[in-house]
Protein backbone atom coordinates (compact mmCIF):
# COMPACT_ATOMS: atom_id res chain seq x y z
CA UNK A 1 0.00 0.00 0.00
CA UNK A 2 1.40 3.36 -1.04
CA UNK A 3 1.39 6.49 1.14
CA UNK A 4 -1.07 9.29 0.50
CA UNK A 5 -0.05 10.77 -2.86
CA UNK A 6 -1.18 14.32 -2.19
CA UNK A 7 0.54 14.49 1.21
CA UNK A 8 3.79 12.99 -0.09
CA UNK A 9 3.84 15.45 -2.97
CA UNK A 10 3.22 18.34 -0.59
CA UNK A 11 5.94 17.20 1.84
CA UNK A 12 8.59 16.33 -0.75
CA UNK A 13 7.67 18.74 -3.55
CA UNK A 14 7.08 15.99 -6.07
CA UNK A 15 5.91 12.39 -6.25
CA UNK A 16 8.99 10.14 -5.87
CA UNK A 17 10.40 8.24 -8.81
CA UNK A 18 10.55 5.12 -6.64
CA UNK A 19 9.21 4.00 -3.25
CA UNK A 20 10.47 1.05 -1.23
CA UNK A 21 8.72 0.06 2.02
CA UNK A 22 10.99 -0.15 5.05
CA UNK A 23 10.82 -2.13 8.23
CA UNK A 24 10.41 0.82 10.57
CA UNK A 25 11.98 -1.08 13.46
CA UNK A 26 9.93 0.84 16.02
CA UNK A 27 6.83 0.03 18.00
CA UNK A 28 4.22 2.38 16.53
CA UNK A 29 1.73 1.85 13.69
CA UNK A 30 3.50 4.37 11.45
CA UNK A 31 4.62 3.17 8.01
CA UNK A 32 7.95 4.11 6.42
CA UNK A 33 9.53 4.18 2.96
CA UNK A 34 12.77 4.95 1.19
CA UNK A 35 11.95 7.38 -1.59
CA UNK A 36 14.07 8.15 -4.63
CA UNK A 37 13.62 11.69 -5.94
CA UNK A 38 15.41 13.84 -8.49
CA UNK A 39 17.23 15.49 -5.58
CA UNK A 40 18.29 12.27 -3.88
CA UNK A 41 17.02 9.84 -1.27
CA UNK A 42 14.34 10.77 1.24
CA UNK A 43 12.92 8.96 4.26
CA UNK A 44 9.11 9.03 4.48
CA UNK A 45 6.95 8.29 7.51
CA UNK A 46 3.16 8.22 7.35
CA UNK A 47 0.76 7.97 10.28
CA UNK A 48 -3.01 7.71 10.32
CA UNK A 49 -3.75 5.96 13.60
CA UNK A 50 -4.73 8.47 16.29
CA UNK A 51 -1.85 7.75 18.70
CA UNK A 52 0.82 7.47 16.03
CA UNK A 53 -0.53 10.56 14.26
CA UNK A 54 -0.18 12.66 17.40
CA UNK A 55 3.39 11.48 17.82
CA UNK A 56 4.23 12.25 14.18
CA UNK A 57 2.87 15.78 14.52
CA UNK A 58 4.98 16.33 17.63
CA UNK A 59 8.01 14.96 15.80
CA UNK A 60 7.39 17.41 12.96
CA UNK A 61 7.39 20.29 15.46
CA UNK A 62 10.90 19.33 16.53
CA UNK A 63 12.28 19.02 13.00
CA UNK A 64 10.69 22.31 11.94
CA UNK A 65 12.33 24.21 14.80
CA UNK A 66 15.56 22.38 15.58
CA UNK A 67 18.58 21.63 13.43
CA UNK A 68 21.98 20.18 14.15
CA UNK A 69 24.22 17.19 13.63
CA UNK A 70 22.29 15.26 16.29
CA UNK A 71 19.10 14.82 14.22
CA UNK A 72 18.15 14.31 10.57
CA UNK A 73 17.31 17.34 8.44
CA UNK A 74 13.69 18.10 7.60
CA UNK A 75 12.58 17.84 3.98
CA UNK A 76 8.93 18.63 4.58
CA UNK A 77 5.73 17.81 6.43
CA UNK A 78 2.11 17.69 5.29
CA UNK A 79 -1.06 16.73 7.09
CA UNK A 80 -4.68 16.10 6.24
CA UNK A 81 -7.69 15.53 8.43
CA UNK A 82 -6.67 12.05 9.60
CA UNK A 83 -3.24 11.41 8.08
CA UNK A 84 0.19 13.04 7.93
CA UNK A 85 3.48 12.49 6.13
CA UNK A 86 6.92 13.48 7.40
CA UNK A 87 9.84 13.62 4.95
CA UNK A 88 13.40 13.63 6.26
CA UNK A 89 16.93 13.30 5.01
CA UNK A 90 17.67 9.61 4.37
CA UNK A 91 20.39 8.41 6.73
CA UNK A 92 22.88 6.43 4.68
CA UNK A 93 26.36 5.27 5.64
CA UNK A 94 25.42 5.13 9.30
CA UNK A 95 25.98 2.44 11.93
CA UNK A 96 23.03 1.23 13.97
CA UNK A 97 23.45 -0.43 17.36
CA UNK A 98 23.43 -2.95 18.81
CA UNK A 99 26.21 -3.37 19.39
CA UNK A 100 27.21 0.07 20.52
CA UNK A 101 30.69 1.17 19.42
CA UNK A 102 33.51 1.07 21.92
CA UNK A 103 33.51 4.87 21.97
CA UNK A 104 30.04 6.17 22.82
CA UNK A 105 31.21 9.73 23.50
CA UNK A 106 29.40 10.93 20.32
CA UNK A 107 26.13 9.83 21.91
CA UNK A 108 26.89 11.73 25.12
CA UNK A 109 27.85 14.77 23.02
CA UNK A 110 24.55 14.52 21.10
CA UNK A 111 22.65 14.51 24.38
CA UNK A 112 24.56 17.60 25.50
CA UNK A 113 23.70 19.32 22.21
CA UNK A 114 20.06 18.37 22.68
CA UNK A 115 19.87 19.78 26.19
CA UNK A 116 21.62 22.98 25.05
CA UNK A 117 19.04 23.59 22.32
CA UNK A 118 16.07 25.87 22.94
CA UNK A 119 12.99 23.64 22.81
CA UNK A 120 10.01 24.59 20.64
CA UNK A 121 7.40 26.18 22.93
CA UNK A 122 4.73 23.99 21.35
CA UNK A 123 6.21 20.88 22.98
CA UNK A 124 4.44 19.72 26.13
CA UNK A 125 6.22 20.07 29.44
CA UNK A 126 7.14 16.92 31.34
CA UNK A 127 4.97 16.94 34.45
CA UNK A 128 5.85 16.08 37.99
CA UNK A 129 6.85 12.45 38.40
CA UNK A 130 4.27 10.32 40.17
CA UNK A 131 5.66 7.36 42.09
CA UNK A 132 5.59 4.04 40.27
CA UNK A 133 7.01 2.14 43.21
CA UNK A 134 4.07 3.23 45.35
CA UNK A 135 1.82 1.66 42.71
CA UNK A 136 3.88 -1.52 42.88
CA UNK A 137 3.57 -1.52 46.68
CA UNK A 138 -0.22 -1.25 46.38
CA UNK A 139 -0.43 -4.13 43.88
CA UNK A 140 2.85 -6.06 43.49
CA UNK A 141 1.48 -9.18 41.79
CA UNK A 142 1.71 -8.08 38.10
CA UNK A 143 5.31 -7.00 38.64
CA UNK A 144 6.25 -10.13 40.61
CA UNK A 145 4.61 -12.21 37.89
CA UNK A 146 7.37 -11.12 35.51
CA UNK A 147 9.87 -13.18 37.51
CA UNK A 148 12.57 -10.52 37.49
CA UNK A 149 13.04 -10.53 41.26
CA UNK A 150 11.84 -12.37 44.33
CA UNK A 151 9.12 -11.22 46.70
CA UNK A 152 11.74 -11.07 49.43
CA UNK A 153 14.03 -8.78 47.42
CA UNK A 154 11.14 -6.46 46.65
CA UNK A 155 10.17 -6.32 50.33
CA UNK A 156 13.72 -5.45 51.34
CA UNK A 157 14.22 -2.84 48.62
CA UNK A 158 10.87 -1.16 48.13
CA UNK A 159 11.37 1.55 50.75
CA UNK A 160 14.70 2.72 49.34
CA UNK A 161 13.46 2.56 45.74
CA UNK A 162 10.42 4.67 46.61
CA UNK A 163 12.45 7.24 48.52
CA UNK A 164 15.06 7.55 45.76
CA UNK A 165 12.44 7.79 43.02
CA UNK A 166 10.83 10.72 44.83
CA UNK A 167 14.05 12.70 44.38
CA UNK A 168 14.14 12.32 40.57
CA UNK A 169 13.15 15.68 39.11
CA UNK A 170 11.80 15.28 35.57
CA UNK A 171 10.64 18.86 35.22
CA UNK A 172 12.65 21.50 33.41
CA UNK A 173 12.79 23.61 30.27
CA UNK A 174 15.40 21.98 28.03
CA UNK A 175 14.76 19.95 24.89
CA UNK A 176 14.32 16.27 25.79
CA UNK A 177 14.15 13.46 23.24
CA UNK A 178 12.49 11.28 25.89
CA UNK A 179 13.01 7.92 24.16
CA UNK A 180 16.74 7.33 23.85
CA UNK A 181 17.49 3.67 23.22
CA UNK A 182 19.46 1.70 20.61
CA UNK A 183 16.59 1.74 18.09
CA UNK A 184 16.57 5.54 18.05
CA UNK A 185 20.32 6.10 17.79
CA UNK A 186 22.78 5.76 14.94
CA UNK A 187 26.38 6.85 14.41
CA UNK A 188 27.61 8.83 11.41
CA UNK A 189 31.28 9.72 11.29
CA UNK A 190 32.12 11.43 14.57
CA UNK A 191 28.48 12.18 15.37
CA UNK A 192 25.55 10.37 16.91
CA UNK A 193 22.13 11.01 15.39
CA UNK A 194 18.86 10.70 17.31
CA UNK A 195 15.73 9.75 15.37
CA UNK A 196 12.03 9.37 16.22
CA UNK A 197 11.32 12.53 18.19
CA UNK A 198 7.63 11.77 18.65
CA UNK A 199 7.88 11.65 22.46
CA UNK A 200 9.90 14.89 22.78
CA UNK A 201 9.11 17.20 25.68
CA UNK A 202 10.45 20.13 27.62
CA UNK A 203 11.98 18.75 30.80
CA UNK A 204 15.10 17.87 32.76
CA UNK A 205 18.43 17.39 31.03
CA UNK A 206 18.95 14.20 33.06
CA UNK A 207 16.08 12.31 31.41
CA UNK A 208 17.87 11.54 28.14
CA UNK A 209 21.12 10.69 29.90
CA UNK A 210 19.31 8.23 32.17
CA UNK A 211 17.63 6.50 29.23
CA UNK A 212 20.94 6.40 27.33
CA UNK A 213 22.83 4.85 30.23
CA UNK A 214 20.13 2.23 30.66
CA UNK A 215 20.31 1.42 26.94
CA UNK A 216 24.08 1.09 27.11
CA UNK A 217 23.76 -1.32 30.03
CA UNK A 218 21.14 -3.35 28.19
CA UNK A 219 23.11 -3.52 24.92
CA UNK A 220 26.61 -4.02 26.29
CA UNK A 221 27.88 -0.49 25.74
CA UNK A 222 30.17 1.28 28.18
CA UNK A 223 30.26 5.00 28.89
CA UNK A 224 33.20 6.80 30.45
CA UNK A 225 32.60 8.08 33.99
CA UNK A 226 30.08 10.92 33.86
CA UNK A 227 29.00 13.70 36.18
CA UNK A 228 25.47 12.48 36.91
CA UNK A 229 24.71 13.28 40.54
CA UNK A 230 21.06 12.25 40.20
CA UNK A 231 21.85 8.80 38.80
CA UNK A 232 20.50 6.89 41.85
CA UNK A 233 17.20 8.76 41.68
CA UNK A 234 16.68 8.28 37.95
CA UNK A 235 17.74 4.61 38.14
CA UNK A 236 15.01 4.13 40.73
CA UNK A 237 12.48 6.07 38.67
CA UNK A 238 13.17 4.29 35.37
CA UNK A 239 13.12 0.87 37.02
CA UNK A 240 9.79 1.80 38.63
CA UNK A 241 8.41 2.97 35.29
CA UNK A 242 9.37 -0.30 33.62
CA UNK A 243 8.07 -2.31 36.59
CA UNK A 244 4.63 -0.80 36.01
CA UNK A 245 4.64 -0.81 32.20
CA UNK A 246 6.23 -4.19 31.37
CA UNK A 247 3.31 -6.32 32.65
CA UNK A 248 0.63 -3.98 31.23
CA UNK A 249 -1.32 -4.49 28.02
CA UNK A 250 0.20 -2.96 24.89
CA UNK A 251 -0.93 0.63 24.23
CA UNK A 252 -3.28 1.42 21.35
CA UNK A 253 -0.52 3.11 19.35
CA UNK A 254 1.66 -0.04 19.33
CA UNK A 255 1.75 -1.99 16.08
CA UNK A 256 0.16 -5.46 16.05
CA UNK A 257 2.68 -8.07 17.18
CA UNK A 258 4.87 -5.41 18.80
CA UNK A 259 7.57 -6.68 21.16
CA UNK A 260 7.31 -3.51 23.25
CA UNK A 261 6.37 -5.20 26.52
CA UNK A 262 8.86 -8.07 26.09
CA UNK A 263 11.64 -5.55 25.44
CA UNK A 264 10.56 -3.54 28.48
CA UNK A 265 10.85 -6.66 30.61
CA UNK A 266 14.40 -7.20 29.37
CA UNK A 267 15.28 -3.56 30.09
CA UNK A 268 13.66 -3.85 33.52
CA UNK A 269 16.23 -6.45 34.60
CA UNK A 270 19.05 -4.07 33.74
CA UNK A 271 17.29 -1.11 35.34
CA UNK A 272 16.81 -3.01 38.58
CA UNK A 273 20.47 -4.02 38.67
CA UNK A 274 21.45 -0.40 38.01
CA UNK A 275 19.22 0.84 40.82
CA UNK A 276 20.54 -1.86 43.15
CA UNK A 277 24.13 -0.79 42.45
CA UNK A 278 23.41 2.93 42.85
CA UNK A 279 21.40 2.50 46.06
CA UNK A 280 23.54 -0.31 47.50
CA UNK A 281 20.55 -2.64 47.67
CA UNK A 282 20.88 -6.40 48.14
CA UNK A 283 21.93 -8.22 44.95
CA UNK A 284 18.97 -8.84 42.68
CA UNK A 285 17.49 -12.28 43.15
N, C-alpha and C positions, 0 to 999 in steps of 0.2 A: 504494500500500500504506500502510495506516494504522499509526501506532505502537501499541505494546502498550497496550491499553485499561486494564488494571489498573494498570500502572506510571504511566501518564499521570494517572489519577485519583488515585493516591497522591501523586504529586509536586505536582499542581496543586490538589487538593482536590475536583475535579469533572471530569467529561468536558467538554471544550470545546464551545461552541455551533457552532464552525466551525474547520476546520483547512485550511491552505493550505501545500503543500510549498514549500520554499525551496531555491534554489541555494546550498548552504552556502558555496561559494567557497573552501573549504580543500582539503586534500590527502587527508584521511582518509576512511574508509568510513562515517562517521557520517551520519545523515540528520537533516534539520532541517525545522521547520514554524513558521509563524505561527499562533498559536492565539487565538481570540476567546473570552473568558470573561465571566461577569457582572461581574467586577472589572476588566476591561480586557484589553489585549493581552499575550500571553506568548510568549516564544521557547522552543521545545522542541528538544532534541537527544537522539537515541536512538542507542545503539551496541550492537552484538551481536557484531561481529568481535573476536577476542581482543585484538589490538593497540589498536584504537580503544576498546574497552571499558575497558582499563586506563587509557588516557589520560582517558576521561570520568570515571572514578572519582577520578583524581588531581585533575582540574579541580573536581569536587564538593567535595573536601577544602578547596581554596582558598576557594571561595565560601561554604562553611559556617563558615569561621573568619576571613575577611577582609572588611571592608567599607570603602567609600570612594568618592570621585568618580571614581577611576581604574579601576573595574571595574563591570560590571552587578550589580544586586542579585539575590540568590537568591530564587526562589519556592519551590522544593522539589527533592528528589532521591529517586528510588526505584530499587531494583535487585532483579533476580531472579537466578536461577542463571546465566543466560547472556545477560542483557540489562539495560540500565539507561536511565533517562530523566532528563535534567536540565532543569529549568524555570527560566528567568531572566526578568528584566525585558526587555521588548521595546524595543530601542533605536530610537526614532523621532526624526525631526528632527535627525539627525546627518549629518555629512559624512565620506565615506569616501575616502581617497586610493587611487590617485594621481588628480590631483596632490596633493602636500602643500601646505598653505597657506603663504603667505609667512612667517607667524609660527608657528614650530614650538615655541615656548617651552612651550606647554601639554603637549606630549609629554615634554619634558625634565623638567617639573615632575611629571608622572605617574610617571616613572621614579624621581625622587627620593622621591616618596611610597611607591612600591613598596619601595624599598630601606630605607626608614625603618620599615616595617611588620614586626612580629614574625612570622616564618614559622610555619605550622603544623608541629609537630614530626613529624607523619606524613610530610611531604614527604621524598623522598630527598635526600641531600647530593650535590652535584656533586663527583665524584672528581678526583683529580689528572689534569691534562691529559697525554695521551700524544702524542708528536710525530707529526703527520701528514706533515710535510716529510721526516722520516726514512723514512716509508713510500714517499713519492714517490721519494726517492733510490734506494731498493731496487728499485723497479719504476716507472719514469717513463712507460712507454708509454701506459697508459690516460689519464693526465693530458695528455700531449703530443698524444694523438689527438683531444682536444677542439679543438685549434687556437687556443687562447687566448694562447699565447706560443710563441716559438721554442725549440728545443733549446739554442741558444747563450745565450739570456737565462736560461733555467733554470740552466744550468751556471754562469753568472756570479753568480747571485743565491741559489742554494740554501743556501750556507753562512750568509749573513746572515739569511735567512728562518728557518732552523733554530735559529740562536742566539737570535733575537728571540722566536720562538715559545716557547722554553724558559723565558722570563721572564714569560710570561702566567700569572697565578695565578687559576685559576677557583674555587678553594676559598674558603669563607667561610660565614657563618651569617645572611645576609640573604635576604629573599624575592626570588626571581628568576623573572621570567616565562619567560625562556629561549627565546622565539620571537617577538621583536619585529620585525615587518616590516609593510608597508603593509596586508596582508590582515587583520592582527590589531589594527589601530588605527583609531579613528574620533574625530571631534572634535564635541563638544557644548557649545555656548556657549563659555565660557572654559576648558573642560576637555578633556583627551584621555582616552579610555576604551580600555583594553586588554581584548581578548576572547581566548577560546581559551587557557585556562590549563593545558591538558593536559600540557605539558612542564615545568611549574613545578618548581623545586628550591630547596634552600638552597645559596647559593653566594656568589660575589663580586659586589659592586655594579657592577663594571665590565662584566659580561657583557651586561646589557640595553642599556647605553649603547653598547657596541660594535655590537651588532646594529642598534640604531636608527640610528646614524651610517652604517652600511653601507646600510641601507634608504633613507635620505635621499639618499645618493650615487646609488643605483640608480634612484631615482624623481624625481630633479631637485630635491629639497628642500635647503634650506640652513639649517644651525644656526649660531647665533652662537658666537663662540669660547668653548670650554669648558675647564675644568680637568680634563684627562684625561691624566695623566702616563704612563699605561700604554698609550696609544693605539698606539705602534709595535708593542708586543708582541701586543696583541689583533688588530691588523690582520694580522700575520703568522699568528696562530693561526687566525683565521676564514678567511683565504685558503687555508691548508693544509687546513682542514676541508672546504671546498668543493672543493678540488682532488682530495681523495680521494672525496668523495661524488658529485660531479656525473657521473662516468663509470660509477658503480656501477648495478647493477640496482635497480629501485624496491623499497622495503621492502614487507613483507606488508600493513602497515596502510594503504598508499596505495590510493586508490580506482582502479578500472580507468580507464585513459585519463588518469591524472593527469599534469600537466605539471611535477611536482616536479623531476625531474632537468634538464629544459630550463631551468626558472627558476633552478635552482642554477648552471647554466653561465653564464647572464646575470649573476647576482650575482657569480660568480667573477671575471669581467672587472673589475668595479668594485673587488672586494676586492684583486685584484692591483695595480691602479693605486694604491689607497690605501696598501697596504704599500710599494710602490715609492716613493711620496712620503715616507712617514714614515721609511723606512730609507735614503733617498737612493740607491736602486738605479738602474741604468740604465733609461731609458724602456722601457716594455713594448713588445715587438715579437714 
